[in-house]
Amino acid sequence: MKRSKSRQPVKINSGSMADIAFLLLIFFLVTTTIITHQGLSNKLPPEITDEQPIHDRNLFKILINSQNKILVEGKDFESYEKLQKQVKEFVLNSGVDPNLSVSPQKAIVSLKVDRGTKYDTFIQVLDAIQGTYYEIYGERIGITAAEFRKLNSSDAADRTRYLEAREGIPMNISIAEPSKI
């Protein structure tokens, strides 16, 4: 028997491999969800057209240093419950106590941190302040703070209750620019 002349290696057509890889790449790019961090949703205050000085009486100061020590109105922080009680008294004073705010419209809660402050501490204090406002709003319409947060702004009845609760008491929280360590 005669052997056949040298066999030619079998060639695979790879011309369409690039097309297939490109299609797979597009498929995975389109079907993959990219997780993005949402961050904090804060609404910026309206621009002030006429500069009116803010009196110290209308400013409730909270400071957090780089070691996460909290000062509330120049005194050491005790608890979040006491902080919420103090903020509530300050906002709802309406001029009764001469050391607290003149009115809820003029009451401003100022939160200032250092650059070394941990985000966790900042968020906890900010949550306590906002929670106090939600508690005030809820009490005005006879519901809890958690129920107030669940009001649906697209529902007309809920929207009316929401506006009624917030009327005359804006959430004035000033987050000051961090100071250097």
N, C-alpha and C positions, 0 to 999 in steps of 0.2 A: 504494500500500500504506500501510496505516495502521500506524503504530507502536503497540506496546502501551503502555499506561500505564506509568509508571515501574516499573522492576523492583524488587522487594523483595530486599535482600541475603539470601543464604542463611545461616541461623543453624545453628550446630553446637551440639548439646546438650552442655553441659559439666558437667552435674550429676554425672556419675559420675567425672569427672576427679579429684576430691578422694578418692574411694574408691580409685581405682587408685593414686594417689600414696601413700596411707596403706598399702595392701597392699605396695607396693614397699619402702617404708620398713621395715616389719616384716620382710619377706623378707631385706633386707640386714642388719638387726640380728641376726637369728637365724643367718644363714649365715656372718657374719664372725667370724673368731677374733681375740680381743684378746690381744696379747702382753703378758705380765706378767713382770717380772723376779723371779727366784726368790730371789736373795740368798744369803746363807750359811746353811747349816743347822747351827746349833749347839744343842746340848742344854744347858739350864741345869742347874747342879749342884743336888743336893737341898738343902733348907733345913737349915742347921746349927742344932741345938737347943741344944747346950751349947757355949759359946764356949771353945775351947782355943786358946792362942796358937800361931802358926806360928813355929817356930824358923828363924833365918836359914840354918841348915845345910840345911834341907829346901826352900829357895826358890831356884830358878835364875832370875835376873833378866835380862831382855832389854828394853832401852829403845830406842825409835826417836824421834829428835827431829824438829822441823819441817823440817829440811834433809835428812831421810831418812838421817841418820847413825845407825848401829846400834852400840850398846854391849852386849856380852855379858859379864855378870859384871864390869862396870866396865872392861873392856878393849875396844879397837877391834875391830870386826867384820872378819874376814879372808875367810871364804868360807862358803857354805851347807854344804859338805861338812864343814868343821871344826865349824860350829855343830851339825850333826846328830851328829857324833862326841861333842861335849861333852855334849849332852842325853842321849845314850845312856849315857855313863859316869855321869852324874849320877843317872839313873833306876835303873840296874842296880847301883849301888854297894853297897847292902845293908850300910852301916856300915863297910866296909873302910877307905875313905879318910875321915879325920875332917873334911875340908873339903867332902865331898859328902853326899848324902842318907843318912838313917838306913836307909830301906827304900823300895821302889818304891811302897808304899801311901801313904807320907807325902811323897813327892817331888812338888813343885808347880813347874811351869814358868810363870813370870809374864811376860806380854808387856804392856808399857805404851807408849803412843804419845802424841804431842802432837796437838793439833787440826789442825796444818798438815801432818801426815804424809800422804804420798800413799797411796791405797788399794792401789796396785800393790805397794809395798814391804811394807805390812802383810800382804797376802795371801801374798806370797812367803815371809816369815818364818813365818807361821802354817802354810803348807803344809810348810815344812821341819820344823817341830816335829811336826806330825801325821804326816808321812812317817816320822819317826824312830820314833814309837810303832808305826806299821804294820809297820815293819821289825822291831822287837822282837817283835811278836806273830807275824809270819810265821816268824821264826827259831825261835820256841818250838815250832811245829808242823811245821817243815821245809819251808816254802814261802817264796816271795818276798813282798815288800810288795804288789806289784801283784796277785799271786794271792790274798793275804789280802783285799784290797779287793773282789775279785770273788766272795767267798763269798756264797752265797745263803741269807739268813736263813730263808726258808720251807722249805728243804730240811733235813731232820732231821740228816743226817750233817754238812752244812756248819755248821749251827747248833751242833752239839756241838764241832766243831773251833774255831769262833769263840769259844765260851765257854771252852774249854780254853786257847786262846792268851791271852785277856785275864785269866784268873784270877790274882788277886793283883797285877796291874799296871793300875790304873785310869789313864785318860788325864786326868791332872790338869793342865789348862791354864787359867790364870787370865788373862783379858783385862781389865786394869785400865781404869778410866774415864780417858779422855784428859785430860791436863793442858792448861792454856791455853798459848798460844805465849809 
